[in-house]
Amino acid sequence: MILNTELEYKGNLFPTQIVKYEKNLNVLSFTTKNGVILQVTVRRDSILRFRFTTTGIFENDFSYAITKYASRGYNHLEVTEDDNHYIITTSKLICNISKQDLRTSIYDAVDKSLICEDELGFHWEESYEFGGDVVKMSKTAQPGESYYGLGDKPVDNNLKGKRFENWVTDSYAYGRDTDPIYKTIPFYTALHNKKSYGVFFDNTFRSYFDFCHERRNITSFWAHGGEMNYYFIYGPDMGDVVVNYTDLTGKPHAMPALWALGYHQCKWSYYPESNVKEITSKFRELQIPCDAIYLDIDYMEGFRCFTWSEQHFPDPKRMVKELADDGFKTIVIIDPGIKIDMDYSVFREGLEKDYFCKRADGPYMKGKVWPGECYFPDFTNPEVREWWADLFKELVEEIGVKGVWNDMNEPAVMDVPGKTFPNDVRHDYDGNQCSHRKAHNVYGMQMARATYQGLKKFSYPKRPFVITRAAYSGTQRYTSSWTGDNVATWDHLNIANLQAQRMCMSGFSFIGSDIGGFAEQPNGELYARWIQLGIFHPFCRTHSSGDHGDQEPWAFGDTITNVVRKFIELRYQLLPYLYTAFWRYAEEGVPILKSLVLYDQKDPQTHYRNDEFIFGEKILACPVTGPNQKGRRMYIPIGRWYNFWTDELVSGGQEIWVDADLDSMPIFVKEGAIIPKYPIQQYVGEKTIEELTLDVYYKVGNEISEVYEDATDGYDYIKGRYSLRNFKFQGKEKEIIIQQHKSGKYITTYKTFRIHFHGLPFKIKEIEIDNVIIPFEELRFKGGTSLKLTKEFTELHIIGE
Ligand code: MIG
């Protein structure tokens, strides 16, 4: 990429030798003879930030991605030097910086092994046309190195050998390898010699990553402007890399309401009101659980945001209430384009307050979207975000809408080259005025953020729910997301699986796909298989473009309806398990889905696996991804796992055949796990939970499981009103001990547990609860081996004969 003028072709420029070194607490600055400054910030023992300027002056240090809540602090920091290097040592890392040219190599502080080293390192080209630099970094790939992450890229898990671009793009009917698509998450994890590290390139300009594609053993990344500004995050555990990246860019600000983890039904579009009601009634009639119903763009008056079509929805408040009485939360779409119409108050206000984006020379940024010609709020202006947030007052507070769906926020513009704003559009960027080249990738994020602020304000004391299509790193703090306009094909089922896993390892776990495919129509078999995958995605919604036929659970005949019901029911049974996983994610940044490589990086068999994944901590799932299959081969990770359907115990570290007729799919539970379950409900809150089922999977050895619960909505949990049960399972040949440690002030509605044993190799002879012997018969449930007992125990001791 050459952007210099032909008049003065300079090509790649490089830093020269260091002439000055300064240390200011944890910020180390190295200045070269040709005026480059490298600033290394030691954020944590395992996180170093590298920032370069070629002008001797750094830009204002501002990032939409990095959260102010990120952890900081380190145990050890020492800077020494030898003839050729400055050497930064923390308790986790050693980083050498060459005095000759600023090139760095990073080593594990414990065993001194090489983790990551610069090839050319930082270099740049001057960009005459745009001003500033094209900033570049290249690193030597280590032997056997693999790469993962990068958000929503629709490719196999391991990114090695490929090149990618980051430029948020509306991508109707994208396919495998389409690049770029909707999201920009410039973060990857790398793995070699069983050790993992991550790189987060926090630069919002159009950027590129090349993983040994252009040159076999070189990994590089570059951007069309801004600073070379990246964070190096050391593991060596990949899970820790992801957790630390998520800590840096933020965890969800709040838990989702439990209903948001239920099943959602969507289509473009359900209208008029009678059609919406027909759909929701059918769910109840057929007893297929569902918590949310969506209204796509046709609910509005001429696609004007914050209006309702009087013809199709004469009394939205009444309708939303009636839906709510039946357990349905109403979620509506809101796009960024505001119709140019002097009789439309939102438009007039935006114009009067000067909130719309403008071109470099002053005219408004005018673009065609659904409403026709539109102007677009500059969501990178904090004042505009506040205004936008307040626009939700009526929708949420008055009408009772429970969630908002932000679409087209790449931003998408119709009938223009590039499908988005031209580069010269100006943005506030929170006081760091810039062009669209810099703001493009965060525009959708800032829209979702403003929407979240509105929802948060007006849903209070309930929790907000937002879903966005476009995203940049950090967007996970505000909103859930879906993978955009996919297609009803088997390969897209695979892509959905990959994208969900990839988003989870990119810090963004609240993700799902349009189940069944958005464009075109699935047959019943594909739909059923996709539902099976979808119930394991944190966000679980059927959506379709609607012009290829119906896509509701009952649209494909009774056999399919029954399969779909069975799996959505399973989702509802597993809600406490999923909620616990979500809590771990929101608290600690632990991804809800774990690709096998993330689960067990030491096992080289996992490095190229795509289909299997761990849901939460204990469940292994693998979709069936082709037609007419009665099962499939899959890799079982090391350890021992119970077949969820048959309780058959299998040993991992090998590929096996697993039966899975259309009404089944491969699901396994880790031995020693305790899986919490709720009864099937048609929607969250339909029933008062009278009992918590605990499925206990026997093992010889120890295993820890957790169950997190709270009031399912509201903010009391932040004040300590939650219930966290920690179960320590200890299994011996003829004995089980389960110790329960409970924390938090929330009192669950149920008083008892029903415990089901799986794989129990002995007959129960005697039971002790907190050292008191209780005859088995007293606790025995319906003559089987299940127990019904108080939730209050500290130690449950099962003795076999
Ligand atoms: O130009 O609102 O991805 O989910 O149904 C299409 C209509 C606009 C694209 C979204 C899709 C939504 C559709 N939208």
Residues whose N, C-alpha, C, O or C-beta is under 5 A from the ligand:
A	BS01	MIG	W268 D296 I297 D407 G484 D485
